[in-house]
Amino acid sequence: MNNKYRIQQATTNDIPTINQLAEAIWEPTYRPILTREQIDYMFGVIYTQEALERQMQEGQTFLLLYDKADPIGFAAYSIKNKDERSYKLNKIYLLLSRQGEGLGRLLLEEVESRVSSAGAQYLDLNVNKYNKAKAFYERCGYQVHLEEDIPIGPYWMNDYVMRKALA
């Protein structure tokens, strides 16, 4: 990686930074496919200080992507199924103004490298069926593995589960 960008593992001290990034990225990302009420509800479930602390305690590893000193994106991953040697990319987000520069791929490849080193055979991720990021994942070698509908409070996430074999 060149010296302009760095990726570091986040700690609970970085939660305000993750929250700030999520605030800047979430609403414009999901506005075309979810209602304002659903966006607000899900943001409250996933990105409060307490929710992010819990996710870290429950085994999600968060990474922050920096352009020099400026945080511009984040990702989180965790073990999905030990027996199958699969991991899950729980989230990956990049400031909209920085998309299209290859930085999402840089962050995704870092996750792939870390989980491969940990023994992963597969990396899975969920993407909303109507999210344009699906095409990005396909370009990165992910394929639709299955479909699932996930209840989040009174709402549903209608997702594709995409998978990439890492071996």
N, C-alpha and C positions, 0 to 999 in steps of 0.2 A: 504494500500500500504506500502511496507517496506520502510525503510529510504533511501535505495539506489536510488530509483526513486522518482521523483516528477513531478507533472503536474501543470502548472500554466497558467492562462489566459494571453495571450500576449497583448501588447499595441503597439502603433505605434513605440515606442522606440525599440521594438523587431523585427521590419521589417528586419534589416540587418541579424539577426540570421535566420529568416525564409528563406530569400533569399539564404543564405549560405547553409542551409540544402537542399533547393530545387535544387540548383546548383549541389550538390553532388548526389542527388537521382534521379532527373528527367531523365536525359539523359540515364543512364544505365537501368532504369525501362522501358522506352518507346522505346529504340533502337531496340528490337526484333519486334515491331509491328507498328512503325511509321517511316517515312523518317526523315533524319537529318533536312531537311528544315522545316518539320511540327513541329518537336520537338523545334527547335529554334524559329519558329514563335509563337507557343503557349506559350513557356516560356516567351517570350517578352510581350505577351498579359496579362499573369497571374501574373508574379512574379517581375515586376519592382517595385521600391519603390512607384511610383504613383498608380499602379494597386492594390498593397496590401493595401495602405491607403484607396483607394476607396472601396475595398471590406469590410474593417473594418467599414467605414462610412455607407455603405449600409446594415449593420446588420450582417455581418459574425463575429462570435466569434472564435478567434484563440486560440488554446491551444498549449503549448510547453511541450515536454517530455524531462526531464533531467535525466542523469545518474550522480549522484552527481552534479558537476558543468557543465558537458558537455551536450549541447543540442544534442539529438539523433533522434528526430522526432517531427512532428507537425500534427495538425488536425484543421479543420475549419468547423463550422456548422452554420445554420441559419433556420429561420422559412420558411417553404415552402408554406403551406396552413393553415391559421388560422382556417377556418371553419372545415377542416378535422382533425385539430390538428396534422398536419404532419410537421416534420422538415427534413432538408436535410443535410447529411454529404457532404460538398462541396469538402473536400480533407482530406486525411490521408496518411502520408508518414513517413517511418522509414528508417534510414540509412541501406543500404543493408547488411552491416557487422553485424547488430543487428537483422536482421530478423530471425525468427525461435526460438526466446527466450520467446515468449509470450508477448512481449512488444506492438505489434500492437493490440492485444486483450485488453491489459491493457488500452491503449489509446482509443480504440473504446468503451470499457465499461464505461470509464469516460464520453465520449460524450453521450452515452445512458443514463447514470445516470443524467447528467445535463439537457438533454432535457425532460426526464421523470419528473423531479422535476418541470420543466417549464410547464408541462401539455401535453406533446406530447403523442399521441397515436401510431404514426408510425415514424420510421426513414427510410428515403429513401437515396439511394446513386446511383451514376452512375459509371459504370465500363466498360471500353472498352471490347468489345466482345472477344478480343484475349488476354486480360490481365490475367496472371495466378493468380492475386489477387482474381478473382471470386471464386475460391475454398476456399480461406481464409474466404470470406464473407459468403459462404454457411456453413462452419464449425461454424461460429458465429451466425447462425440462420436466415440469410437473404435468400430470395427467389426472383427469377426473377419475377418482377411485370409487366413489359412491356419492349419493345425495342424502342429506339429512335435514330435518326440520327441528330446530332447537327452541324450546320455550324459554323466554327471558321475561319473567314477570308476566304481564298480560299480553306480551308480544311474541312474535315468532321470527326466528332467523331462518330463512330458506337458503341453505348453503349447499355448495359442492364441497366434498372432501377431496382435496387434490393430494397426490402422492408422488414422491420422487425416490427412486432407488438410489442409494448412495454408494453401494459397493461396486 
